[in-house]
Amino acid sequence: MTTIYLIRHSKPLKVNNEFNNDDLQIQNEKQSLSIEGEQIAQDKLNNMELDNIDILFSSSYVRSIQTAKYLTEKNNLEINIVSNLGERKFGIDSWDELPEDFERKQFFDENYKIGNGESQKEVRDRMYSVIMKVLHENKNKRIAIVSHGTAISYLLSKWCDITIEDDKMKYSYNGEVLLHNYFDYCETFKLEFDENNNLFNIQNIKFN
């Protein structure tokens, strides 16, 4: 059995980019954790459930790497950076270009995207490709992957039933509700795969 812990990054720092000449994608990739986010990551990722991790992966985004670092010392690990674990790309030059109903359209139409951005299907496919490569190269190990809320949600849609209830997304696997709201910071899903790399269980690990 191979186990993957799929972890959303912790709380980012809010900044004013009015005078920042970087494009929106670079601004997004550079966003760091807030002081509160550092504390959340330290507290939640110190849980015994995440002891004895064999290998650690993170997206190339700063907030993801800063979250993953809290798994390095206790597990004596380095962080393996994988750019394809990054967040969904909006593909716009200004937030004014983003339609008000963008998230809803992308949720219901897996091929919907704007500008040079990514569709739900494109994000899911690249995330799944990373997962399959990681599984193939790390059979029977305990693996931690730190990524992003939307990217993780699109990946989970490959295995989960997703419905909207009370205007909130509900993720279910084999009839069990994993999540009924937006992802919390450091939200962690435990995925278990058999010897043939077939998924047979998903749990939402709740840290106190």
Buried (B, 14 or more C-beta within 10 A) or exposed (E): EBBBBBBBBBBBBEEEEEEEEEEBBEEBBBBBBBEEBBEBBBBBBEBEBBEEBBBBBBBEBBBBBBBBBBBBEBBEBEBBBBEBBBBBBBBBEEEEBBEEEBEEBBBEEBEBBBEEBBBBBBBBBBBBEBBEEBBEEBEEBBBBBBBBBBBBBBBBBEEBEBEEEEEEBBBBBEEEBBBEEEBBBBBBBBBBBEEEEEBEBBBBBEBE
